[in-house]
């Protein structure tokens, strides 16, 4: 997802995790009343929420609804959660101090748990993607798995926050998930650990032989603030390659700044992405530097490619800079802002939607590949990566065409 961060004075900071977010930090601690936490959130949503009607409701009616009930921080948290639930937006959410600390720590490159990105889709708790080399991936969880139970408790009606809290835990402890995949239901008991968020890898998957002319770059997330520079370093290291496969499969997103930075490394010109706020104001990011390479590109996407992954793949596709191979992406086209509250809790607020260079709103729709290649359960079981094999074939054709053109 993509996160956008702001300081108290609205200074831009960055963007993370499948939805675009902004952090509003307060650098000076000060005394507050629990009721002020609630009112702070009410005002932030009133000023910034992307839908000015706040889901067709009288937002003023919420402001003083719990004045006689909020006595403690916990009271405020419950009231804030109830108010936010009325928006019916899974990406606008409250984070208590513990959850807020864990979310911000992910930007620093590590997190504790089993390593999955989750979301709610049509009332179901779904896996967006497991993180590469995480316990979740090693256990066999896949994008679009539905989590029916966590430690024997049904996920029906659960919020993403509560689900994440139940899945997270101390390193070395276990969590048991009941997972539905198509018509099959299976239990997974997974050991939690501290997970280092690796951004870039050049390790070619087993059972696939790529041409020596091909540079393979696996970008597993955009979360780490160094992901863009890591990607650039690999491009420079692979300067003798004749073309590149950029693997964004099961990449749940991350910093929007990384998506823009990497797009700039690959695009000679053109629009990268546009954002539209509640007032209809459109802001457009364009390629603004000399690309590191003009060599042919193929991008791999699948159902777990979300948000920042979709910004990059959409920019390359719409500008006809790359051929997309694989499956339709997840479809996360909203921008959230994370605001830090006086007690070090936080609230994520949907403030914008983003559009691909052609003006396409991909939220809940995803980006279709140029060449559709699906992997069956049997392909996955046998580690037969038909998508990567097809990408290699397509790229070699592009390299040959490029070679003929340059003669």
Helices and strands as residue ranges (DSSP letters): E 2-4, E 6-7, E 23-25, H 34-48, H 60-63, H 73-85, E 93-95, H 97-107, E 110-113, E 116-121, E 124-130, H 135-139, E 146-150, E 153-154, H 160-167, E 174-181, E 184-191, E 193-196, E 200-201, E 214-219, H 227-237, E 243-247, E 254-255, H 256-266, E 271-277, E 282-286, E 296-301, H 308-318, E 323-326, E 334-340, E 346-355, E 371-372, H 377-381, H 386-406
